[in-house]
């Protein structure tokens, strides 16, 4: 049986990119603030945790 493919959604992708940019201080609050600054949209820390 072939392995099941799981694609990242847009939000998951930008969360991972923010983590890469913010390392080593990539904790959830900093990631949410970075995403809010870059996208102009409100981002909850819970959404960041769920994406990770």
C-alpha positions in Angstrom: 0.0 0.0 0.0 1.5 3.4 -1.0 2.3 5.9 1.7 -0.4 8.5 2.3 0.6 12.0 1.2 -0.1 14.9 3.4 0.3 18.4 2.0 0.9 21.5 4.1 -1.8 24.2 4.1 -0.9 27.8 3.5 -1.0 28.6 7.2 1.1 25.7 8.2 3.7 26.7 5.6 4.0 30.3 6.8 4.2 29.1 10.4 7.2 26.9 9.6 8.8 29.7 7.6 8.4 32.0 10.6 10.0 29.4 12.8 12.9 29.2 10.5 13.3 33.0 10.4 13.0 33.4 14.2 15.2 30.5 15.3 16.4 30.4 18.1 13.6 32.5 19.6 10.8 30.8 17.7 8.4 30.4 20.6 4.6 30.6 19.9 4.1 34.3 20.9 7.0 35.4 18.7 5.8 33.3 15.8 2.2 34.7 16.1 3.6 38.3 16.3 5.8 37.8 13.2 2.9 36.4 11.3 0.6 39.2 12.3 3.2 41.8 11.3 3.9 40.1 7.9 0.3 39.2 6.9 -1.7 42.0 8.6 -4.0 39.3 10.1 -4.7 38.4 13.7 -3.0 35.1 14.6 -3.6 33.3 17.9 -0.9 31.3 19.7 -3.4 28.4 19.8 -3.5 28.4 16.0 0.3 28.4 15.9 0.4 25.4 18.3 -2.2 23.5 16.2 -0.2 24.1 13.0 3.0 22.8 14.7 
